[in-house]
Amino acid sequence: MTGEPLLKVQAVETYYGNIRALSGVDVDVHKGEIVSLIGANGAGKSTLMMTICGSPQARTGQVIFDGEDITRLPTHLIARKRIAQSPEGRRIFPRMTVYENLQMGAGLDNLKYFNEDVEKIFTLFPRLKERQSQRGGTLSGGEQQMLSIGRALMARPKLLLLDEPSLGLAPLIVKGIFEAIKKLNKEEGLTVFLVEQNAFAALKLSDRGYVMVNGKVTMSGTGKELLINPEVRAAYLEGGRH
């Protein structure tokens, strides 16, 4: 890729107390790309997502976003730079309605676009439109995941961080969610950084991917390259399914 990346993670080390969770991680995400990060449970994937968002902060190394060093910024200021996250476990507001959850995602400086943005989310996820007055906690897992992504999109992000969007969901629901991500990327040029245990689905969707093992990036390449890589197939693709 040519030009400066939208997101550049450089030699990042992150600790929980004295335990090192990330060890010298380098990751680039260019504007308009879908980039996935795959790896086993506990490899440090979610820690990298949270480090980008400033909680926890990297102890050493840098996180550069849109040409600016955001490594030491608090989370709320990072969010204002238009980085939005759909976190692992969805974390919607269960007692609020679907509509109220979407309101919570809208940035204060984007309120003039609010109705337009809500309609866009309802077009992308028609199920949410049907459920808009229903409490978030009463939705199915798939609907909650749609709501989590929709809430993140209400911030009009330059970069969308998706942490395990397929976790615990039925294959058909996963297919719909991945198709929605692809649509946003193709039609609106949305840049997406995706952490996903479903390596097959993630790499198929992605322009490029990284493999993380024990807090280190051990491999990178295009989505296609990683899909046919024997080591990746053996470790993450269930013996290389097609």
C-alpha positions in Angstrom: 0.0 0.0 0.0 1.2 3.5 -0.8 0.9 6.6 1.4 0.7 6.9 5.2 -1.6 4.4 6.9 -4.8 5.7 8.6 -3.8 3.7 11.7 -0.3 2.8 12.5 0.5 0.7 15.6 4.3 0.7 16.1 6.3 -1.5 18.5 3.5 -1.4 21.0 3.9 -3.2 24.3 0.9 -3.3 26.7 0.9 -4.6 30.3 -1.7 -5.6 32.8 0.2 -4.9 36.0 3.5 -6.8 35.5 2.1 -9.1 32.9 3.1 -8.3 29.3 0.0 -8.8 27.0 1.4 -7.3 23.8 5.0 -7.5 22.8 6.4 -5.2 20.1 3.2 -5.2 17.9 3.3 -3.5 14.5 0.0 -3.2 12.5 -1.0 -0.8 9.7 -4.5 -0.1 8.4 -4.8 2.0 5.3 -7.9 4.1 4.4 -10.6 2.1 2.7 -9.2 -1.3 3.8 -10.7 -4.2 5.7 -7.9 -5.6 7.8 -8.4 -8.6 10.1 -6.5 -9.8 13.1 -6.8 -13.6 13.8 -5.4 -15.8 16.5 -6.4 -18.2 19.2 -8.3 -17.2 22.3 -6.1 -15.3 24.7 -3.6 -14.3 22.0 -3.9 -10.6 22.8 -6.3 -9.5 20.0 -8.8 -7.7 22.2 -6.0 -6.1 24.2 -4.7 -4.6 21.0 -8.2 -3.2 20.2 -8.5 -1.7 23.7 -4.9 -0.3 23.5 -5.9 1.6 20.3 -8.8 3.0 22.2 -6.5 4.1 25.1 -7.6 1.6 27.8 -5.1 0.2 28.7 -2.6 2.6 27.3 0.6 1.2 25.6 3.5 1.3 27.9 6.0 1.6 25.0 5.6 2.2 21.3 3.1 4.4 19.5 -0.4 4.4 18.1 -0.7 6.9 15.3 -4.2 7.7 13.8 -4.6 10.0 10.8 -1.1 11.3 11.3 -1.5 12.1 15.0 0.0 10.3 18.0 -2.9 9.2 20.1 -0.9 6.8 22.4 -1.4 8.9 25.5 -4.8 10.3 24.9 -7.7 9.3 27.2 -10.4 7.1 25.6 -13.1 9.8 25.2 -10.7 12.1 23.2 -9.7 9.1 21.0 -13.4 8.5 20.3 -13.7 12.2 19.2 -11.1 11.5 16.6 -13.8 9.3 15.0 -12.6 5.9 16.0 -15.6 3.8 16.9 -15.6 0.4 18.5 -18.1 -2.4 18.6 -16.6 -4.3 21.5 -16.4 -8.0 22.3 -19.6 -9.1 24.1 -21.6 -6.3 22.4 -22.1 -4.2 25.6 -25.3 -2.5 24.5 -27.4 -0.7 27.1 -29.9 -3.4 28.0 -32.6 -1.3 29.6 -32.6 1.3 26.8 -34.6 0.8 23.6 -32.9 0.1 20.2 -33.6 3.7 19.2 -32.1 5.1 22.5 -29.0 2.9 22.1 -28.5 4.4 18.6 -28.9 7.9 20.2 -26.1 7.1 22.6 -23.8 6.3 19.7 -24.3 9.6 17.9 -21.5 12.2 18.3 -22.6 15.6 19.6 -21.2 17.2 16.5 -23.2 14.9 14.2 -26.6 15.6 15.6 -27.7 17.4 12.4 -27.3 14.1 10.6 -29.1 12.0 13.3 -32.3 11.1 11.4 -30.4 10.4 8.2 -27.9 8.2 10.1 -30.7 6.2 11.9 -32.4 5.5 8.6 -29.1 4.3 7.2 -28.7 1.9 10.1 -32.3 0.7 9.6 -31.7 0.1 5.9 -28.5 -1.8 6.7 -30.2 -3.9 9.5 -34.0 -3.9 8.8 -34.5 -6.1 12.0 -33.5 -3.1 14.1 -36.2 -1.0 12.5 -38.8 -3.6 13.5 -37.4 -3.6 17.0 -36.7 0.1 17.5 -38.9 0.5 20.5 -37.8 -2.7 22.1 -35.4 -2.8 25.0 -31.9 -3.9 24.0 -31.7 -6.6 26.6 -34.7 -8.4 25.1 -33.1 -8.8 21.6 -31.5 -12.0 20.3 -27.7 -12.3 20.2 -27.6 -11.5 16.5 -29.9 -8.4 16.9 -27.7 -7.2 19.8 -24.6 -7.5 17.6 -26.4 -5.5 14.8 -27.2 -2.9 17.4 -23.7 -2.7 18.7 -22.4 -2.2 15.1 -25.2 0.3 14.4 -24.4 2.3 17.6 -20.7 2.5 16.5 -21.7 3.6 13.0 -23.8 6.5 14.5 -20.5 8.2 15.4 -19.7 8.5 11.6 -16.3 6.8 12.2 -13.2 7.1 10.0 -12.2 3.8 11.5 -14.5 1.1 12.8 -13.0 -1.4 15.2 -15.0 -4.7 15.4 -14.1 -7.1 18.1 -15.4 -10.7 17.6 -18.7 -9.7 15.8 -19.5 -13.4 15.0 -19.0 -14.7 18.6 -21.8 -17.1 19.7 -24.0 -16.4 16.6 -25.6 -18.8 14.2 -23.9 -19.1 10.8 -26.7 -17.4 8.9 -26.7 -14.4 11.2 -22.9 -14.2 10.9 -23.2 -14.2 7.1 -25.6 -11.3 7.2 -23.3 -9.3 9.5 -20.3 -9.9 7.4 -22.2 -8.9 4.3 -23.2 -5.6 6.0 -19.6 -4.9 6.8 -18.6 -5.6 3.2 -21.4 -3.3 1.9 -20.3 -0.4 4.2 -16.7 -0.8 3.0 -17.5 -1.0 -0.7 -20.2 1.7 -0.9 -19.0 4.2 1.7 -15.3 3.4 1.8 -15.5 2.7 5.5 -12.1 1.5 7.0 -12.5 -1.6 9.2 -10.1 -3.3 11.6 -11.6 -6.6 12.6 -10.7 -9.0 15.4 -12.2 -12.4 14.7 -11.9 -16.0 15.8 -13.7 -17.2 12.7 -10.5 -16.9 10.6 -12.1 -18.3 7.4 -14.9 -15.6 7.3 -12.6 -12.8 8.4 -9.8 -13.5 5.8 -12.3 -14.0 3.0 -13.7 -10.6 3.8 -10.4 -8.8 4.3 -7.9 -7.1 2.0 -5.1 -8.0 4.4 -4.7 -9.9 7.7 -2.3 -10.4 10.6 -1.9 -13.5 12.8 -1.3 -13.0 16.5 0.3 -15.6 18.8 1.0 -14.9 22.5 0.9 -11.1 22.1 3.1 -11.0 19.0 2.3 -10.6 15.3 3.8 -13.7 13.8 2.6 -13.4 10.2 0.9 -11.0 7.8 -0.3 -10.9 4.2 -3.3 -10.4 2.0 -6.5 -12.2 2.9 -6.0 -14.6 0.0 -2.4 -15.3 0.9 -3.2 -16.2 4.5 -6.2 -18.3 3.4 -3.9 -20.6 1.4 -1.0 -20.5 3.9 -0.4 -24.1 5.2 0.4 -22.9 8.8 -2.7 -20.7 8.9 -4.9 -23.4 7.5 -3.6 -26.0 10.0 -3.9 -23.7 13.0 -7.0 -21.7 12.3 -9.0 -23.0 9.3 -10.1 -26.4 10.7 -7.8 -28.4 8.5 -8.3 -26.0 5.6 -12.0 -26.0 4.7 -13.1 -24.3 1.5 
